[in-house]
Amino acid sequence: MANQEVSITEKLKRLYTLQLIDSQIDEINTLRGELPMEVQDLEDEIEGIKTRISKLETNIQELDSDAAKHNFNIKESEALIIKYKSQMDNVKNNREFDALTKELELQHLEIKLSQKKIREIQHFLEKKNEMLEGVKLKLESKIADLDAKKVALEKIISKTEKEERKLQKQSDKQRKLIDVFLLKAYDKTRRTYRNKLAVVNILRNSCGGCFNSVPPQKQLEVELSKKIIACEHCGRVIVSEHILSIEEGEEAAS
């Protein structure tokens, strides 16, 4: 935490230095672009596709099992038909003949019903297998896309990782020199804006963050660096572009 007796000029220097360091880190993250998020999204999507494939395979197994049961039922009915036909050669009266005839009709109906179910199952199986093949092709495409994005991301990381670690250490060290309340305001402002600028210079008489005009009197106060000046439009701290070269003696003399 910074000493409470630190001059305003020094506070501004420290804050601006932190912004310069953090902006370099931001540039590295910009270089990576949306790749980290795209990689995460693809990984999540691939997991979802794998889950869908698993469900389809389970459905296919269940349909195969149902078809096998109906095939078994057909074989049972065929065996019963042979049995009942042989029994008809030994019937003793019309009641036994009628009973066997009804049983034969029933088994033929059972066979027809099972055959119908099997045809329906085959139809569903064709659809499910088509879907499965399509989803598998999609999975292969997504995996290839993921691999390509990972390679691209790893290349960027390998080029910038060392520099980023160095800058992050500098940022952490610099943050310890800044007043806690000023640091909180700095972090809040960085979170507010996409460009993450919390400390800016005056550019063409305008705030370097929101580009709204800065009144001449405010510009003079910024150049004097005697107090912390915030843009009245966006709340960013405005500092002189020469702040880092201002000597403490100059501030005292002013």
Phi and psi in degrees as a GROMACS rama.xvg file:
@    title "Ramachandran Plot"
@    xaxis  label "Phi"
@    yaxis  label "Psi"
@TYPE xy
-70.8005  147.717  ALA-2
-66.5261  140.734  ASN-3
-64.9619  -19.2012  GLN-4
-89.1359  1.55242  GLU-5
-62.4789  135.965  VAL-6
-67.2349  159.448  SER-7
-60.2461  -41.8585  ILE-8
-58.4434  -44.6467  THR-9
-66.7588  -38.6455  GLU-10
-60.3409  -43.1325  LYS-11
-66.1639  -39.6929  LEU-12
-60.2023  -46.7959  LYS-13
-64.6797  -41.1255  ARG-14
-67.6833  -42.6648  LEU-15
-67.2873  -38.009  TYR-16
-61.4433  -42.2196  THR-17
-60.9057  -42.4101  LEU-18
-61.9417  -41.6372  GLN-19
-62.7355  -40.6084  LEU-20
-67.4895  -47.9841  ILE-21
-64.2424  -31.7211  ASP-22
-66.376  -34.0814  SER-23
-67.143  -37.957  GLN-24
-65.267  -39.9475  ILE-25
-61.5735  -37.6494  ASP-26
-64.0723  -37.8467  GLU-27
-65.2003  -43.8334  ILE-28
-64.7912  -34.712  ASN-29
-66.693  -37.6991  THR-30
-59.4828  -39.4423  LEU-31
-70.2858  -24.9187  ARG-32
60.9076  -138.443  GLY-33
-90.4214  4.10478  GLU-34
-56.51  -47.1497  LEU-35
-58.312  -41.6617  PRO-36
-68.4528  -39.2963  MET-37
-64.9696  -39.2717  GLU-38
-62.9051  -45.2008  VAL-39
-63.5477  -42.4906  GLN-40
-62.5865  -41.9107  ASP-41
-65.4124  -40.4805  LEU-42
-62.0913  -42.0145  GLU-43
-65.4992  -41.4845  ASP-44
-65.3731  -40.5433  GLU-45
-63.0433  -40.4638  ILE-46
-63.0876  -38.5946  GLU-47
-65.2021  -40.3078  GLY-48
-65.5256  -40.9315  ILE-49
-62.2465  -39.9599  LYS-50
-62.7218  -41.6366  THR-51
-64.5015  -41.3622  ARG-52
-61.055  -43.368  ILE-53
-60.5366  -41.47  SER-54
-66.8844  -41.4098  LYS-55
-63.0973  -42.9351  LEU-56
-63.7535  -37.556  GLU-57
-65.0552  -43.0275  THR-58
-61.3975  -41.2918  ASN-59
-64.2457  -42.1967  ILE-60
-61.6165  -41.0231  GLN-61
-65.8681  -40.8811  GLU-62
-65.4234  -41.0089  LEU-63
-61.5787  -40.1959  ASP-64
-64.8822  -40.8853  SER-65
-64.5627  -41.7963  ASP-66
-62.5125  -39.7767  ALA-67
-63.8511  -39.1841  ALA-68
-63.3373  -41.2292  LYS-69
-69.1399  -36.3519  HIS-70
-63.7712  -38.7033  ASN-71
-64.8352  -41.1376  PHE-72
-61.603  -38.8807  ASN-73
-62.5531  -44.5355  ILE-74
-63.9714  -38.5244  LYS-75
-63.789  -44.5893  GLU-76
-64.3804  -39.3868  SER-77
-63.8422  -38.7324  GLU-78
-66.5737  -39.0861  ALA-79
-67.6848  -36.758  LEU-80
-61.5259  -44.7672  ILE-81
-60.6951  -42.1273  ILE-82
-63.1755  -47.8718  LYS-83
-66.985  -35.5897  TYR-84
-64.8375  -38.0476  LYS-85
-69.9215  -33.0978  SER-86
-69.7662  -27.9956  GLN-87
-65.9077  -22.7215  MET-88
-71.616  -13.9177  ASP-89
-120.491  18.3433  ASN-90
-67.1095  147.028  VAL-91
-105.052  -17.1825  LYS-92
-155.915  173.035  ASN-93
-64.7483  -33.021  ASN-94
-62.6559  -43.4981  ARG-95
-67.0049  -38.3646  GLU-96
-63.7093  -46.4381  PHE-97
-62.6641  -40.8224  ASP-98
-62.2826  -44.5501  ALA-99
-67.619  -37.4312  LEU-100
-61.8452  -42.2805  THR-101
-64.2676  -40.2282  LYS-102
-64.4146  -39.8565  GLU-103
-64.0379  -43.3354  LEU-104
-61.6482  -41.5138  GLU-105
-62.1919  -44.3104  LEU-106
-67.5426  -35.672  GLN-107
-64.967  -38.9205  HIS-108
-64.3005  -40.1528  LEU-109
-61.6172  -40.7079  GLU-110
-64.217  -46.7336  ILE-111
-61.3647  -41.3604  LYS-112
-64.3353  -44.7695  LEU-113
-64.8162  -38.8404  SER-114
-64.4467  -39.0232  GLN-115
-63.1173  -44.8368  LYS-116
-61.9186  -40.1577  LYS-117
-64.0473  -41.4271  ILE-118
-61.8655  -42.457  ARG-119
-62.3601  -43.0269  GLU-120
-63.4896  -41.0221  ILE-121
-61.5415  -39.0384  GLN-122
-62.3958  -46.5136  HIS-123
-64.5352  -38.7002  PHE-124
-62.4101  -41.8442  LEU-125
-60.1167  -44.2998  GLU-126
-64.8567  -45.3371  LYS-127
-63.9922  -40.9961  LYS-128
-67.5581  -37.157  ASN-129
-62.2212  -44.7856  GLU-130
-62.3722  -42.1915  MET-131
-61.7707  -44.3469  LEU-132
-62.8968  -41.3701  GLU-133
-63.6449  -42.6912  GLY-134
-67.9276  -36.9684  VAL-135
-65.2635  -39.8488  LYS-136
-63.8674  -40.1928  LEU-137
-62.9895  -40.8745  LYS-138
-61.5954  -44.5749  LEU-139
-60.1541  -42.0751  GLU-140
-64.2331  -43.8757  SER-141
-66.6663  -38.3763  LYS-142
-65.0065  -41.7844  ILE-143
-63.1016  -41.682  ALA-144
-63.7753  -42.5422  ASP-145
-62.7335  -44.9049  LEU-146
-59.8576  -42.055  ASP-147
-65.095  -42.6379  ALA-148
-68.7901  -35.8153  LYS-149
-64.8897  -41.1611  LYS-150
-62.4569  -44.9982  VAL-151
-62.5008  -42.8112  ALA-152
-66.3959  -42.0594  LEU-153
-63.383  -36.4014  GLU-154
-63.8533  -44.3271  LYS-155
-64.8923  -43.849  ILE-156
-62.8244  -42.6174  ILE-157
-62.5161  -31.1873  SER-158
-79.4507  -29.5812  LYS-159
-111.785  -12.4461  THR-160
-59.2744  -45.3349  GLU-161
-62.3433  -45.4479  LYS-162
-65.4858  -39.7281  GLU-163
-64.6809  -43.609  GLU-164
-59.8411  -41.6946  ARG-165
-62.8837  -46.4274  LYS-166
-65.9857  -37.8569  LEU-167
-64.6389  -38.3987  GLN-168
-63.8713  -41.8585  LYS-169
-63.6531  -40.9417  GLN-170
-63.8629  -45.8443  SER-171
-60.539  -41.3699  ASP-172
-66.2795  -42.3606  LYS-173
-66.9112  -37.0844  GLN-174
-61.1244  -31.8004  ARG-175
-68.5447  -16.5243  LYS-176
-90.1259  -5.90282  LEU-177
-106.377  140.799  ILE-178
-54.253  136.701  ASP-179
-59.3869  -38.8905  VAL-180
-71.0109  -37.8914  PHE-181
-67.1086  -36.6885  LEU-182
-67.5146  -40.1132  LEU-183
-62.3721  -42.2777  LYS-184
-64.8894  -40.1417  ALA-185
-60.43  -49.4128  TYR-186
-63.4808  -40.2137  ASP-187
-63.359  -42.2694  LYS-188
-66.2225  -40.0442  THR-189
-62.2737  -38.032  ARG-190
-70.0334  -25.5053  ARG-191
-74.1684  -35.8204  THR-192
-112.601  143.291  TYR-193
-62.9878  -34.4644  ARG-194
-80.7647  -3.56855  ASN-195
58.2788  25.8092  LYS-196
-91.3319  121.121  LEU-197
-112.762  -19.9467  ALA-198
-129.178  123.947  VAL-199
-136.405  166.982  VAL-200
-99.6597  175.393  ASN-201
-90.0793  127.045  ILE-202
-121.042  118.425  LEU-203
50.6418  48.6156  ARG-204
64.9512  18.8129  ASN-205
-129.378  159.157  SER-206
-62.9708  130.45  CYS-207
-71.4125  -3.30342  GLY-208
-101.814  -52.388  GLY-209
-106.739  -9.41724  CYS-210
66.5657  19.3703  PHE-211
-81.7968  151.17  ASN-212
-63.5461  139.646  SER-213
-107.408  122.245  VAL-214
-57.0256  147.875  PRO-215
-52.1001  -41.5769  PRO-216
-62.3026  -40.6022  GLN-217
-65.4032  -38.4648  LYS-218
-61.9121  -40.2735  GLN-219
-63.378  -44.3838  LEU-220
-62.3296  -37.1501  GLU-221
-63.3859  -44.705  VAL-222
-65.1643  -33.7576  GLU-223
-72.2726  -26.9551  LEU-224
56.0679  36.9017  SER-225
-91.8183  -16.8903  LYS-226
-150.588  164.867  LYS-227
-81.2535  121.34  ILE-228
-108.781  126.329  ILE-229
-109.433  142.633  ALA-230
-61.581  131.332  CYS-231
-72.4241  -11.4831  GLU-232
-97.3165  -45.724  HIS-233
-114.408  -12.4083  CYS-234
83.9623  0.960484  GLY-235
-70.751  147.145  ARG-236
-75.7502  131.297  VAL-237
-106.752  127.463  ILE-238
-125.058  158.142  VAL-239
-66.1898  142.861  SER-240
-66.9599  -13.6826  GLU-241
-101.388  10.0476  HIS-242
-55.1482  -39.0238  ILE-243
-72.1962  -19.1494  LEU-244
-98.7313  -3.2398  SER-245
-72.5294  129.332  ILE-246
-89.163  151.212  GLU-247
-59.4886  -35.0963  GLU-248
-63.5166  -34.2537  GLY-249
-64.7934  -39.8351  GLU-250
-64.7705  -41.5877  GLU-251
-65.41  -39.0022  ALA-252
-68.2018  -34.4077  ALA-253
